[in-house]
């Protein structure tokens, strides 16, 4: 533990990083931070929305500035009148131009009817959005490594290792830093390594990522057999029978706790995990690198992560742990607001969205904005170094004082850059 770096700020709980490897489609994310999109608010009809003065102003902005550009550059490929509509990304209405299709954005806060992430949006009042994120390069390897270590040029400790070095651990029998199903590519072990920090600060790796079917076929290789975590599936027993076995074990555990109240080691094991592990990173089991076939793959990615993320937030809140647990939902960069290859979207590092919950961030708050197209951060830009400084601040660490001397010079996660984003801190 680095006592010099601990400041009387923020919380000192568990950090959960939910990683979307490949980057979320910013122009179809909760709100790309551009001017109000004019979509109906909760309980509003389309007619009511169009009569709203603020939304009418947004519509005038769209008609005067954005639609002419769409008509000049985009309608040839995305117009129903032309009979083309590549990838189904129709641009014939204001709604579809903003949302990238007739289904609407992935998340419309407090309005699950309009959302792809139907369950996660139910917790929108707990979420703090940063719409003006920026990183340095739009390439997976460099951006992924910079997200995790603050640098894409040199081997540096990961953010989880810095957290463990700064706060220490409360349980010597458990790892202080765990990464679930990390990808082997784009830096591999460097993304959760300790570099020159003590080896106890590196992560314990559980599981690995499979090669997505599309890329496995493209590269001519086999996907890694089995699930990312081994032995989760039992082909010799039906899922119903497995459910019965787990329920039986749960009942036996509860009976033992009730019988032996003086020594409830089972509940104690759960509590020790909650209290002892400082930093957990969970990599999404589905890819978000949607260069092709966006309409189908983005839907599949949202559906695969919607229920688990919503359940996580609900469980943390039910246990009273959310206020001391910082949950971060992010990718290494975002996606372009324009189409690529006719059916997807390219990388975009100049302006993208992430969200956080709990751990001292303002609930229901939106910070920063991009330009009208959702392409470049223009208001309250938040560089990745700012994000790292803020994350450490929320955990009770001063990023300027959390240093380690190696090779004759002091190092820190944020190097010599940036500041805490005070506006999102409660």
MOPEMO-V428744 format. One line per field, one symbol per residue. ss: DSSP state (h for helix, s for strand, l for the rest). psi: psi as a letter, one per 40 degrees, with the letter a starting at -180 (. if undefined). A space follows every 10 residues. Layout:
ss=???
psi=???
This chain:
ss=llhhhsllll lllssssssl lllslhhhll llllllllll lllllhhhhh hlhhhhhhhh hhhhhhhhhh hhhlhhhhll lllllhhhll lllhhhhhhl llllllllll lhhhlllllh hhhhhhssss sssslllllh hhhhhhhhhl llllllllhh hhhhhhhlll llllllssss lllllllhhh hhllllllhh hllsssllll llhhhhhhhl llllllllll llllllllhh hhhhhhhhhh hhhhhhhhhl hhhlhhhhhh hhhhhhllss ssslllllll lllhhhhhhh hhhhhhhhhh hhhhhhhhll lhhhssssss lllsssssss lllsssssll lsssssslll slllssslss llllllsssl lsshhhhhhh hhhhllslll lllsssllss slllllllll lhhhsl
psi=hgddehifia igaihhhhhg hdhihdeead heeiiheeih iheiiddddd ehdddddddd dddddddddd ddddddefhd defcfheegi feidddddef ieeiidhhhe gddeidgddd eeedeeihhh efihidifhd ddddddddee iedihiiidd ddddddeaie heeiiehhhh fiidafdbed efiebeiide eiihhhiiii hiddddddef iiihiiidhi ediheehidd dddddddddd dddddddddg deggdddddd ddddddhdhh hhhheiiegg difddddddd ddddeddddd ddddddddef eddehhhhhi idaaiieiih edeaiiihee hihiiiiafe ihifihhiia adefdhhdhf hgiddddddd ddddefhhde egihhhfeih iidebeiiih gddeh.
